[in-house]
Amino acid sequence: MAEEILLTEEALKKRKQELEHLKTVKRAEIAERIERARAFGDLSENSEYDEAKNAQAFLEYEIAQLEERLRYARVVKEDEQEEGKVSIGSLVKVQELEDGEAVDEFELTICGDAEEDPANNKISYQAPIGKGLMGCEAGQVVDIEVPMGMLTLKVLEVSRA
């Protein structure tokens, strides 16, 4: 069995809408492209047909992947989360420390993989920083191994996003 995928209610709804869009709108668009390409005649030398068939294969792969993720998705309910501890859906204010001195301060939202958006400070609970912060409380200092080395963070605040 595949590993359980944790999501917020909002992320689950978004993924279901995305799946519906792929199955209806995108499939119809690609079917139309294939039909248009067939109208050009000889399929053996028809690059438009080949491109449309490749797009169809990629779309079907995307749909299968999304369906698989949704099959193992579980919504994390608020009553499952301990107040004041970092969990999925937490807004965490942290301070980066170097040699015990504060270097930077920032906020992160801990989310499921499907919602991850690093550009907007939304990080997955499975990413190194997310994994390192899970279960932490305000005041706690944690060392997290990241690709660039070791990162020391002090949790300043934990609230619901």
N, C-alpha and C positions, 0 to 999 in steps of 0.2 A: 504494500500500500504506500502511496506517496505521502509525503509529509503534509500535515495540516497547514493551511495558509490562513493566517489571521488577518482580518480586515475590520474596518469600521463599517457601520451600517451605510454610510454615505458612499464608501468605496465599492461596496457590494452592489449598490444600486447603479452606480456609474458603470461598473463592469458589465452588468446585465444589459444596460442600455447600449453599450458599445457592441456587445455580442449581437443584439437585435439589429443594430445598424449594419453590421457586417453581413448578417444573414439575409437581410432584405435589400437595402439600398445598394450596397457594394456588389452583392451577387448579381443583382439586376443590371448594374452598370457594366460589369464584365461580360455577362451573357450578351448584352447588346454589342459590345466591342467584338466579340467572337462572331456574331452574326454578320456584322458589317464586314469583317475581314474575310469571311467565307464568300461574300458577294464578289470579292475580287477574283475569284476563280481558283486556279491551281494552288492547292494548299502546300505542296512540297517546296515551293519557293516564295511563300507568302510570309514576310517578316512580321507584318501586322498581326497575322493569325498566331504565329509563334509567340509574340509578345503577349497577346491576350491570353493564350493558354498558360503561359508562365505566370501571369498575374493571377489567373484563376487558381493555379496550384498554390501560389503563395498565400492567397486569401483563404483557401481551405485549410492550409497549415495554421494560419493565424486563428481561425475559428476553432480548430481542434485544440490548440494550445489554451485558448481562453476558456473553452468548455472544460478542459482538464483542470485548470486552476479553480474554476467555479465549483467543480465537483468536490474539491477538497477544502473549499473556503469555509471558514467559521467566523461569524461576527463576534467580536469581543464586546460584551455588554458591560455597561458601567458598573453594575453591582459585582462583577467579577474582579474589579480592580481595587486594590487597596489604596485608600485615601492617603495622599502625600508621597506615594511611591511612583517612580517612573514606570509607565506601562504604555501600551498602544493607545494613542489619543492624547497623550500628555504633552503639554507645552512646558519645556524645560529651559530655564535660564541657567547658563553655565558660565564659568570663568576659566579661561585657559591659564594654567600656571607653568612657569619655567623657573626651576630652582626655588620654588616656593613663592615666587612673586607673580602677581597678576599681570598677564600680557594682553589679554583680550577678553571681551564679554559678548556673548551672543545668545540668542534663543533658538531652540530647535523644537520641531513637532515630531514626535515619534509616531510612525505610522506603519501600515502593512506595506509589503513590496509593491502592491498595485498602485499605491498612492505616492510612492517616493518621488520627490521633486527637489533635488539638492539645491537648485537655483533659488528656490523659495524656502530653504531651510527645513524641508520635510524629509526626514531620513527614515529608512526602514529599520524596524526592530532587529533585522537580521544583518544589517551593515555593522562593521566593527564598532563605530561610535554608538549606534543604537543598542547593540548587544551589550556593550560595556556599561551603558547607563540604565538598562532595564533593572528595576527593583531598587534603584538608589533613592535616597531621600535627601532633602535639603541639608546642606552642611557636609555631606559626604564628599570625599576626594577619591577619585578613581583613576588608575593608570590604564590606558587603553592602547593596545598595539594596533597601529594603522600602517598602511603601506609605506608612509614616510618615516616610520619609527615609532617612538613611544609618545603618547599624548597624555598629559595630566589635566584632568578637568575637575573643578569643584562645582557641585550642584548648588546653585543659589536658591532656586525656587522650582516647585513642581505644581502645576495646575492642570485643569482640563482644558484642552484646546477648543 
